[in-house]
Amino acid sequence: MSEHSAAAREGRYFDRLVLESGDFNPFTERGWKTLAARFAAAVPDTAGTRLRLLDVGCGTGQSRQIYRERTAGYTGIDLSLFSLTLARRRPVGPVDGGHGTGWAQADALHLPFRDESFDAVAFSSVLHHIGDMAGALAAARRVLRPGGLVFAFDPNLLHPAMLLFRHPRSPLYNPHGVSPDEQPLLPRALREAFRTAGFTAVGQRCQSDIPYRKVAPKGLDALLPLYNRADWLWEKSGLGRWLGTFVVTWARKP
């Protein structure tokens, strides 16, 4: 990995972020549970279904709680070595199936795993950080078994707050808290990328009611209770299904 590559820049950014804050845990407990429910809905309703899962962009290990109830084996990868150091220290609880839990520093474009070695690959709010999204999806397809699940969640550019404050062309755009190669994504761009990568049965659902624990810049934290309440109402009104804070996409390898 070149010192000046996009992957290296992202890794350094999150190393600094974790060193300064002591963790990377953007969502409240309810936020993580909302994402876990969305993942469970993407997994076939088969009694005892438990997956060997690769979590791309696992960060400090917080995202594991999304997948814990449906996994028999879990491997988390990230570019940030400091994030992985925290992840390895985090209690993981019992893991069924004898596959265990593992962590590795790796690039989504160059997955160091054998072909067809996972039942599921999850991109934990990371595709919008990867310039070569097609390459990342192709790598995920390679390591998935036939019929395996690919799952991703990313900030939704159609959500008003994302459009106003995170789109570079917006007059209210604030780059604080935005990583060097982060780019906004539209739901249709994700759907098209999944199909182009050869995945089938592509499903998608936008989702609000994922309350934040903290945001950048820090001065906005005082407004978080108001924002989280408004986002809860956004979901309850039905608008979250189409214009939610995050867009969740899933599909199958043929």
C-alpha positions as CSV (number, residue, x, y, z in Angstrom):
1,M,0.0,0.0,0.0
2,S,1.6,3.2,-1.2
3,E,2.2,5.9,1.5
4,H,0.3,8.3,-0.7
5,S,-2.6,6.1,-1.8
6,A,-6.2,6.7,-0.9
7,A,-6.1,3.7,1.4
8,A,-3.1,5.1,3.2
9,R,-4.7,8.5,3.6
10,E,-7.9,7.0,5.0
11,G,-5.9,4.8,7.4
12,R,-3.9,7.8,8.8
13,Y,-7.1,9.9,9.1
14,F,-8.8,7.3,11.3
15,D,-5.7,6.6,13.3
16,R,-5.6,10.2,14.3
17,L,-9.3,10.3,15.0
18,V,-9.2,7.2,17.3
19,L,-6.0,8.5,19.0
20,E,-7.7,11.8,19.8
21,S,-11.1,10.5,20.8
22,G,-10.2,7.1,22.3
23,D,-12.7,5.2,20.2
24,F,-14.9,5.5,17.1
25,N,-18.5,5.0,18.2
26,P,-20.8,7.4,16.4
27,F,-24.2,5.9,17.2
28,T,-26.2,5.4,20.4
29,E,-27.1,1.8,21.4
30,R,-30.5,2.3,19.7
31,G,-28.7,3.3,16.5
32,W,-26.7,0.1,16.5
33,K,-29.9,-1.9,17.2
34,T,-31.7,-0.3,14.3
35,L,-28.8,-1.4,12.0
36,A,-28.8,-4.9,13.5
37,A,-32.5,-5.2,12.7
38,R,-31.9,-4.1,9.1
39,F,-29.2,-6.7,8.7
40,A,-31.4,-9.4,10.2
41,A,-34.1,-8.5,7.7
42,A,-31.6,-9.1,4.9
43,V,-30.7,-12.6,6.1
44,P,-33.1,-15.4,5.0
45,D,-35.6,-16.4,7.7
46,T,-34.2,-19.8,8.3
47,A,-34.0,-21.3,11.8
48,G,-30.5,-21.5,13.0
49,T,-29.0,-19.4,10.1
50,R,-25.6,-18.3,11.3
51,L,-22.9,-16.9,8.9
52,R,-19.2,-16.7,8.5
53,L,-19.0,-13.0,8.0
54,L,-16.3,-10.5,6.8
55,D,-16.8,-7.0,8.2
56,V,-15.1,-4.5,5.9
57,G,-14.5,-1.2,7.8
58,C,-14.9,-2.7,11.2
59,G,-13.2,0.2,12.9
60,T,-12.8,-0.2,16.6
61,G,-15.1,-3.2,16.6
62,Q,-18.3,-1.4,17.4
63,S,-19.9,-2.5,14.2
64,R,-19.7,-6.1,15.3
65,Q,-22.8,-5.7,17.3
66,I,-24.8,-5.3,14.1
67,Y,-23.9,-8.8,13.0
68,R,-23.3,-10.7,16.3
69,E,-26.7,-12.5,16.5
70,R,-26.5,-13.9,13.0
71,T,-22.8,-14.9,12.8
72,A,-21.0,-18.1,13.6
73,G,-17.6,-16.7,12.7
74,Y,-16.6,-13.1,12.4
75,T,-13.5,-11.4,10.7
76,G,-13.1,-7.6,10.9
77,I,-10.8,-5.7,8.7
78,D,-9.8,-2.0,8.7
79,L,-7.1,0.3,7.4
80,S,-6.6,1.9,10.8
81,L,-4.1,0.0,12.9
82,F,-5.1,2.0,16.0
83,S,-8.7,1.1,15.5
84,L,-7.9,-2.6,15.3
85,T,-5.8,-2.4,18.4
86,L,-9.0,-1.3,20.3
87,A,-11.1,-3.9,18.5
88,R,-8.8,-6.7,19.7
89,R,-9.2,-5.5,23.3
90,R,-13.0,-5.4,23.1
91,P,-14.9,-8.3,24.7
92,V,-16.6,-10.3,22.0
93,G,-18.7,-12.7,24.0
94,P,-19.5,-16.3,23.0
95,V,-19.1,-17.2,19.3
96,D,-20.9,-20.3,17.9
97,G,-19.8,-22.7,15.2
98,G,-16.1,-23.0,16.1
99,H,-15.0,-20.3,13.7
100,G,-14.2,-17.6,16.3
101,T,-13.4,-13.9,15.8
102,G,-10.4,-12.4,14.0
103,W,-9.1,-9.0,13.1
104,A,-6.7,-7.9,10.3
105,Q,-5.4,-4.7,8.7
106,A,-6.4,-5.0,5.1
107,D,-7.6,-3.0,2.1
108,A,-11.1,-3.6,0.7
109,L,-9.6,-3.7,-2.8
110,H,-7.1,-6.5,-1.9
111,L,-8.8,-8.9,0.5
112,P,-6.2,-11.4,1.8
113,F,-8.7,-14.4,1.9
114,R,-9.3,-17.4,-0.3
115,D,-12.1,-17.5,-2.9
116,E,-15.5,-18.4,-1.5
117,S,-14.4,-18.3,2.1
118,F,-17.3,-16.3,3.6
119,D,-21.1,-16.6,3.8
120,A,-21.5,-12.8,4.0
121,V,-19.5,-9.7,3.4
122,A,-20.6,-6.5,5.1
123,F,-19.4,-3.0,4.3
124,S,-19.9,-1.0,7.5
125,S,-20.4,2.6,6.4
126,V,-17.3,2.3,4.2
127,L,-18.2,2.2,0.5
128,H,-18.5,6.0,0.4
129,H,-14.9,6.1,1.5
130,I,-13.7,3.9,-1.4
131,G,-13.1,5.7,-4.7
132,D,-13.0,2.3,-6.6
133,M,-16.4,1.0,-5.4
134,A,-16.5,-1.4,-8.3
135,G,-13.2,-2.9,-7.2
136,A,-14.3,-3.3,-3.6
137,L,-17.5,-5.1,-4.7
138,A,-15.6,-7.3,-7.1
139,A,-13.2,-8.3,-4.2
140,A,-16.2,-9.1,-2.0
141,R,-17.8,-11.2,-4.7
142,R,-14.6,-13.3,-5.0
143,V,-14.5,-14.2,-1.3
144,L,-18.2,-14.9,-1.1
145,R,-19.5,-18.5,-1.5
146,P,-22.2,-18.9,-4.2
147,G,-25.5,-17.6,-2.8
148,G,-23.6,-15.5,-0.3
149,L,-24.8,-12.2,1.0
150,V,-23.3,-8.7,0.5
151,F,-24.6,-6.0,2.8
152,A,-23.7,-2.3,3.1
153,F,-24.9,0.8,4.8
154,D,-23.8,4.3,3.9
155,P,-24.9,7.9,4.5
156,N,-27.7,8.8,2.1
157,L,-27.2,11.9,0.1
158,L,-31.0,12.3,-0.3
159,H,-31.4,12.9,3.4
160,P,-31.8,16.7,3.9
161,A,-29.0,17.0,6.6
162,M,-26.6,15.0,4.4
163,L,-27.4,17.1,1.3
164,L,-27.1,20.4,3.1
165,F,-24.0,19.7,5.3
166,R,-22.0,16.9,3.6
167,H,-22.4,17.6,-0.1
168,P,-19.3,19.5,-1.3
169,R,-21.5,21.6,-3.7
170,S,-23.8,22.8,-0.9
171,P,-23.2,26.4,0.4
172,L,-23.6,25.0,3.9
173,Y,-21.0,22.2,3.4
174,N,-18.7,21.7,6.4
175,P,-15.6,19.5,5.8
176,H,-14.9,19.0,9.5
177,G,-15.2,15.3,10.3
178,V,-15.0,14.3,6.6
179,S,-12.2,12.0,5.7
180,P,-9.9,12.8,2.8
181,D,-11.5,10.5,0.2
182,E,-15.1,10.4,1.5
183,Q,-17.7,11.0,-1.2
184,P,-21.5,11.4,-1.0
185,L,-23.5,8.6,-2.5
186,L,-27.0,8.3,-4.0
187,P,-29.1,5.2,-3.5
188,R,-29.3,4.6,-7.2
189,A,-25.5,4.7,-7.6
190,L,-25.2,1.9,-5.0
191,R,-27.9,-0.2,-6.7
192,E,-26.2,0.2,-10.1
193,A,-22.8,-0.7,-8.6
194,F,-24.1,-3.9,-7.0
195,R,-25.7,-5.0,-10.3
196,T,-22.7,-4.1,-12.4
197,A,-20.5,-6.2,-10.0
198,G,-22.6,-9.2,-10.9
199,F,-24.8,-9.4,-7.7
200,T,-28.4,-10.5,-8.0
201,A,-31.6,-10.0,-5.9
202,V,-30.5,-6.5,-5.1
203,G,-32.5,-4.9,-2.3
204,Q,-32.4,-1.5,-0.8
205,R,-34.1,0.4,2.0
206,C,-33.3,3.9,3.4
207,Q,-33.3,4.1,7.2
208,S,-33.6,6.9,9.7
209,D,-33.9,6.5,13.5
210,I,-30.2,5.8,13.8
211,P,-29.4,8.3,16.5
212,Y,-25.9,9.7,16.8
213,R,-23.9,9.8,19.9
214,K,-21.6,12.6,18.7
215,V,-21.0,14.6,15.5
216,A,-18.3,16.9,14.1
217,P,-17.8,19.7,14.5
218,K,-18.1,19.4,18.3
219,G,-20.2,22.6,18.6
220,L,-23.1,20.8,17.0
221,D,-23.3,18.2,19.8
222,A,-25.7,20.4,21.7
223,L,-28.2,20.1,18.9
224,L,-28.0,16.3,18.8
225,P,-31.0,15.6,21.0
226,L,-33.1,17.8,18.7
227,Y,-31.7,16.2,15.5
228,N,-32.1,12.7,16.8
229,R,-35.8,13.4,17.8
230,A,-36.4,14.9,14.4
231,D,-34.8,11.9,12.7
232,W,-37.0,9.5,14.7
233,L,-40.1,11.4,13.5
234,W,-38.7,11.3,10.0
235,E,-38.7,7.5,10.2
236,K,-42.1,7.3,11.8
237,S,-43.7,9.5,9.2
238,G,-42.6,7.0,6.5
239,L,-40.1,9.4,4.8
240,G,-37.2,7.5,6.3
241,R,-37.9,4.6,4.0
242,W,-37.0,6.8,1.0
243,L,-35.0,9.6,2.4
244,G,-33.5,8.1,5.6
245,T,-30.1,9.1,7.0
246,F,-28.6,5.9,5.7
247,V,-29.1,3.8,2.7
248,V,-28.9,0.1,3.3
249,T,-28.2,-2.2,0.3
250,W,-27.9,-5.9,0.1
251,A,-27.7,-8.6,-2.6
252,R,-26.6,-12.1,-3.4
253,K,-23.8,-13.7,-5.3
254,P,-25.3,-16.0,-8.0
